[in-house]
């Protein structure tokens, strides 16, 4: 297993798995107790056939419960393995980025310059990364120096070379200034 951090969600998942294991162990213990009772009844010279049959039925029920509990544990383990695999895949994607601070104080993940992919340089959203999503930030259409996340609507300030000033044409010579 690679270096996984165990967060609150993973701890609760492990707790539920341990609960399933305890349940399975308890069921197996009960089945074992029923098997011991059956052994005592059969080993006595005057064994009670009806009582032995009842214990056999109880033992079969307990073994079936134990098998069901085992299947629950196996299913949960598979789910956790898939979750860890998804986290590994996400961490591999995230390793292509570096957390940086923009020139205007915003925090973004930037694609590393030496990344072998054919992707053009871009930034991804820090908030989305915390939710294990990769969302490329886009220039805001409602103003300069702002990147926006289309997933979570987060905004990051970064100098994009645009200013907020209106640019228009100015005549090179004004007639009313001719006296100067």
N, C-alpha and C positions, 0 to 999 in steps of 0.2 A: 504494500500500500504506500503511495506517495505521501508527502507531508500534508495531511489534511488537518485543518483546524476544526475543532469541535465546537460549534456554536450552539446557542440555545435550542435551535430547531433540531439539530443532530442529537443533542442530549435527550430531548423528549422522544425522538425516534428510537434511540437506544433503550430508553426506559420502557417504552411500549414493547420492544422486543424482549427485554428481560422479563416483563410481565407474562408474555406468551411462554417463555422458557419455564418460568416458575409454575405456570398452569400445567404445562406438559409434564414436568417433574412430579407435581402433586398427583396427577392422574396415574402416572406410572407407579408411584408409591402406593396408591389405593389398589391398583391391579395386583401389585406384588402382595399386599396384605390379603386380598381375596384368594390368591393362589396358595398362600400359606394356610389359610383356613381350610381350603379344599384338600390340601395335602394331609392335614390332621384328620379330617373326616374320613378320607379314603384309607388312611393307615390304621384306623381303629377296626377291631374284629367285627363289630356290629355297626357298620357304617349305615347312615341314613341316606338312602338313594335320593329321596326328594330334596333333602338339604344339599346334597352334592350337586344335583342338577341345578338348583337355584344358584349355588355358588359358581357353577360353570357359566350360567347365563350372565351373572354379575361380572365375572371375569372377562367374558367376551365383550360386554358393554364397556368396561373400563379400558380394555385394550383398543377398542374402536375409538373411544374418546382420546386415548393417548395418540393414536394414529392421526386423528383429526388435528390435535394440538401440534403434532410434529409437522403436519402439512402447513398449518398456519405459520409456524416458525420459519419453515423453508420459504414460504411465499414472502414473508416480511424481509428475510435476509436477501432474497433476490431483488426486492424493491430498493433496499438500502444499497446494494451493489450497483444498481442502475443509477441511483441518485449520485453515488460517488463517481461513477463513470462520467455523468453529465458535468459534475463539478470539475473533474480532471480536464475534460474537453474545454470547458469555459476558461479554466486557468491557463491552458495552453494558448488559447486565443488571446487572453489578456497579457500574456508574457510578451506579446509583440508590441506592447504599448508602454509608455513611461508616464507616470503621474507628474504633471508640471503645473506651474502657476503662470497664468497669462500676464502680459505686460500691464494689464489693468486689474490684477488681483484675483481673477477667476481661476478655478482649479479644473483642469481637463486632463484626460489621458491622450497623449500624442503618439501616433504611429512612429516607431523607431526608424531612424534614417536608414539603418542597415537591414530593414525588413526585406526578406527575399521575395515577397509577393509583388504582384504588379499593381497594387493599390497605390493611388496617388496619396500624398500626405494629407492627413485629416486628423481631427480631434473627436474623441467620443465622450459621452456624458458620464460624469462621476456618479450621479444619482442612479442612473440605469445600471452601471457596473455593480453598485451595491445590491441590486436586485438580479444580478447575474444575467444582464442583458447588455448587448453592445449596440449603441445607437449613435450614429455619426451626427455630429452637430452641424447645423446649416446656418448660413448668414440670415439674420432676421430681415424680413421685408419691411418692417415698420420703423426701422431706424438704423443708424450706423453703429459700428463697434459692438455689435451684439451677435452672439451665436445662440441658436435656439435648438432644443431637442424636440423632435417630432413625436417621441414616445411619451415623455413625461411633462412636456412643456417647460422644462427648465431653461433658464437663460444664463449665459455667461458673458461677461464683458471682456472683449479682446479687440485691440486696435486692428481694424481691417483696412486701413488706408482711406476710408471714406470719412469725410467730416460732415457735420450737420449743417454746414453753411450752404446756402443756395448759390449756385454758380450760374451766371448769365453773361451775356455779352455787354461790354461797355464800349461806347464809341471812343476812338482814339483821340478825338479832338472835340471839344464842346464849343459851340459858337458863343455862348454867353460868357466864356472865360477868355475871350480874345484880348481883353484889355490887359492881361497879366503877362 
